[in-house]
């Protein structure tokens, strides 16, 4: 494939599937600048892997697999950086929350609770919320379909418990 042809294919692929990159980045990075860095890392990996794509698989499955793997690696590297961030005080958090409508507050809390999950669990719940079938999630993450169902059930229970703790 010629360089110009490959560039065009890459641009079309990203334009048609950019939502995948943004969703994965939002799941793994709370900070806008980190999200931009992560998306750039994903784009680089997709570009470098484009010639390896096997059309026997769905393009979205292939992209999710790349993006999640890059996000997990990026997340692991940034753990040290996150520990150095200053924590907000409870008063500052409460002041902001009181201004948000209830549904927006719940969504914000859900995003926060998801961000606290282990890396694989974040990927699982992201794909579950994207309404992917268990078989597709299994293929993307390299685990069995049965394991997907079990883990999703546990994650949902964990998130439910976090909501219950928050409302006490």
Buried (B, 14 or more C-beta within 10 A) or exposed (E): EEEEEEEEEBEEBBEEBEEBBEBBBBBBBEEEEBBEBBBEBBBEBBBEEBEEBEEEEEEBBBBBBBBBBBBBBBBEEBEEEEEEEEEEEEEEEEEEEEEEEEEEBEEEBBEEBBBEBEBBBBBBBBBBEBEBEBEBBBBBBEBEBEBBBEBBEEBEEBBEEBEEEEEE
